[in-house]
Amino acid sequence: MNYAAHPFENSTKNVEIRKLFQFRPPATRLTFLLALFSKNTNYQLKHEITFTMMKTIKDKM
């Protein structure tokens, strides 16, 4: 998967999510996971959260 070409890469919401994911306590990560599996979360936001989590994990490796 080519991360550079991803449409969410530079979106402001994505940057905010990434900041939260990196610097907040683990409870925030749990909140993201709950949002991912919630029926109320819209598809685009789920996609952004998934992408951001994968990118953050990749950056830490």
C-alpha positions in Angstrom: 0.0 0.0 0.0 1.4 3.4 -1.0 0.9 5.7 2.0 2.2 8.8 0.3 -0.7 8.8 -2.2 -3.4 8.3 0.4 -6.0 11.0 0.4 -6.1 11.3 4.2 -2.4 11.8 4.5 -2.4 15.5 4.9 -5.9 16.2 6.0 -6.1 18.3 9.2 -8.4 15.8 10.9 -5.9 13.0 10.2 -3.1 15.1 11.7 -5.2 15.7 14.8 -6.1 12.0 15.1 -2.4 11.1 14.8 -1.4 13.6 17.5 -4.0 12.1 19.8 -3.0 8.6 19.0 0.7 9.3 19.7 0.7 11.5 22.7 -2.4 10.6 24.8 -2.7 7.7 27.3 -3.7 4.2 26.1 -7.4 5.1 26.9 -7.5 7.3 23.9 -6.4 4.4 21.7 -9.2 2.3 23.2 -11.6 5.1 22.3 -10.4 5.0 18.7 -10.9 1.2 18.7 -14.4 1.6 20.1 -15.1 4.2 17.4 -14.0 1.8 14.8 -16.4 -0.9 15.9 -19.3 1.5 16.6 -22.3 1.4 14.2 -22.6 5.2 14.7 -19.2 6.1 13.3 -19.3 7.0 9.7 -17.3 5.1 7.1 -14.9 7.9 6.2 -13.9 8.4 9.9 -13.4 4.7 10.4 -11.2 4.7 7.3 -9.2 7.7 8.6 -8.8 6.1 12.1 -7.6 2.8 10.6 -5.2 4.5 8.3 -3.8 6.7 11.1 -3.3 3.8 13.4 -1.5 1.8 10.8 0.7 4.8 9.9 1.5 5.4 13.5 2.4 1.8 14.1 4.6 1.9 10.9 6.3 5.1 12.1 7.2 3.5 15.5 8.8 0.5 13.9 
